[in-house]
Amino acid sequence: MISVMVVDDQALVRTGFTMILGAEPDLEVVGEAGDGAEAVEVARRLRPDVVLMDIRMPVMDGVEATRLLAGPEAEDPLRVLILTTFDLDEYVFDALRAGASGFLLKDTPAEELAAAVRVVADGDALLAPSVTRRLVAEFASRPAPEPAFDGDLEQLTDREREVLVLMARGQSNAEIAGELLVGETTVKTHVGRVLMKLHLRDRVQAVVMAYETGLVRPGASS
């Protein structure tokens, strides 16, 4: 059974998500919260498998709550799935940087919501290649960062570094396999090793790290 916590400042929204998820045989809503501060307190106590987190809330917004629950400072990070009314607004980008495993629009169909929770609970990032490409576009619209040395990158083999760069450019495992002329299973193995060596939870964090360390530069083609 996958335990879920629903965080939103609107009671009707929380009720709706709770009903949708509670109807699934393998999902259980174990807690709710109406603002970010309450979310942090309740989530730390209940330790749900997935936290559905609204972004715009009083007291503490979803970005800061996500950072406290899933960011690099969190001692035992939780998996956070961001809910938003706006497709990739500036808050969504900040939330992904803060440690969120992905995002959904609030008008997502019920079956897609349930599937998304399962994906995140299973340890994967809810970030389709098309969304990754839009994240890349977001990076490209910002001033290019100064390359930052990160010793962990030196642990990667040449092929693993190549896979990381292609991930950061928004390519799916199948597309990476086609470009490198290897099997998709081999790519999955490389992706897993990249995440392990860099101490990253999912592809979202890998994409962000690739840009913020200067391994990939916005707008660069190679």
N, C-alpha and C positions, 0 to 999 in steps of 0.2 A: 504494500500500500504506500502510495506517495503522499506525503503530508505537505500541505500548501497553506500559506498565510496570505491573506488579501489585505492590501494597504491602499486606502483611498479616502479622501476627505468627504466624499458623498456617500451617505448610508445606503441610498438606493443602488448605487453602483456596486458597493461591496455585497449587497444582498444578491444582486443579479449574478455576479461572478461566483458567489458561493453556491447558488442554485445550479448554475451550469456545471461547475466542477464536481459538486456533490452528487450529481446524477451519474457520474462515471464510476464504474465498479472498482477501479484501481486508484482513485483520487479521493483524498479526504481533506477538507478545510479544517485546520486545527486552531486557527486564530485570526483575528482581524485587528486593524488599527486605523485611526482616522487622521493621523499626522505622522511625520517622520520620526519625531522623538519617541512617540509611543511605539512606533514600529520597531525601532532599535531595541527598546526595553523588552517588548513582548517576543520578538524574534530571538533574541539572545537567550531568553528563558525557555522557549518552546523548541528551538532548533528545527524548524521545518525544513523539508528537502528543498522547497522552492518558495521564494517570497515574490509575490506579484506586487510590484511597487509603482504607485502613481508618482509623477514627477512634481506637479505643482500642488503643494499642500501648505497649510499654515504651520507655525511653530518651527518646523524643520522641513525643508523640501526633500524630495526623493533622491536628489543627487547626493546630498550630504549623508542621508541615511544609508544610501548604497555604499558610499565610501567607508562608513563605519562598519557596515556588515560584511562587505565583500572586497574592500580595498586592500592595498598592501600592508596597511597598519593593523588589519583585523587578525587577531591571534588564530581564530578558527573560522575562516570565511564561509559564509553561506552563499547559495546561488540565488541571484536576484534577476528577475525578469521584469523589465520596465514596461509600464503601460502608459500610453500617451494618446492625446487627441490629435496631435500634429505629427505628421510624418517627418522624422529626422529633424526636429527643431534643434536649436542650440543646446537645449537641456539634455536631449537624448545623447548627443555627442559627448557631453560632459559626463553623463551617467555611464556610458560605455568605458570611458577613460577611468572612471571611479571604480570599476570592477564588475559592472553588470554583464550578464552572460548573453544579453540580447534585448530586443524590444518588440512589442506588439502594439498595434493600434487598438483603441478601445472598441472599435466597431468590427473587430475580427470575429468571424463566424465561430459559433460554439465549438464545433469539431476541431477547428484550427487552434483555438485556445487550449483545449485539452491536449492536443498533440504537442503544442509548444511546451507545455509544462512537462510532459514526458521527456521531450528532447533535452531540456535543461537539467532535469533530475538525473538523466542518464549520463550527464557530464559533458554533453556537447554544447556548442554555442549556437544560439538561434540567430544565425547571421548568414542568410543566403548569399551566394556570390554577387547577385545584383545589388544587394544592400552593401556588401563590402565595397563594391565599385563606387557607390555613392559616398561611403566613408572616405574613400581615396579622393574623391572630388572635393570633399570638405577639407581634407588636409591640403589639397592643391590650392585651395582658395586662401589659405593662410600663409604668412611668411615662412619660408623654408627654415627649419630649425638648424642650429649649428650642430654638426655631428657630435654625438656624445659617446665617449668610450664606454663600452659595457663588457666587462671581462667574460660574462657568460657566453657572449657570442663566439668567443674563441674556442669554446667547447664543441661547436658545431663542425661537422665535416663539410667539405665543399658542397656535396650534394644536399645536405640538410639546409645549408645556407641558401642554396639555390631554391629549394622548396619554400623556404620562408619568404623569400623575395616574391615568388610567384603567388603565394597566399596573400601577401600584402597588396598585390596588384589586382586582387579580386578573382583569381582563378579558382575554379572548383577542383576537387581531386581528379575528376575525369579529364579536365582541361590540362592540369599539370602533368598527368600521366601521358597525354598525347604529345605535349611539348617535349617531355624528357624521354619519350619512347620507352616507358616502363609500364608495368601493370598498375592498376588502380590500388590494389592491395599493398603494393610496394610503397606507393605514395602515402597511404594511410599510416604505414609503419614509420615513414620519415616524419610525418606530421606529429605522430605521437612522441617520437624521440626529441623533436624540436621543443615541444611543450614541456617535456620532462626536464631536458637540460636547461631550459631557460626559466624553469619554475613558474610556468604559466598555466592557467586553468583551461583556456580554450583559445579558439582562433581569434576571437575579438581582441584579447590581450596581445596575441602574437602580431596582429596587424598594427595595433597602436605602438607596440614596442619597436617594430621595424621602422616606423616613421620617426619616432621620437629619439631613437638612437642614431638616426641618419643613415641606417643601412639602405633604406629606400628614400629617395627624395621626391617630393611632390612634383609631378610634371615630367619626371625623368622617364626615359623609355627603356633604360637598361640598368 
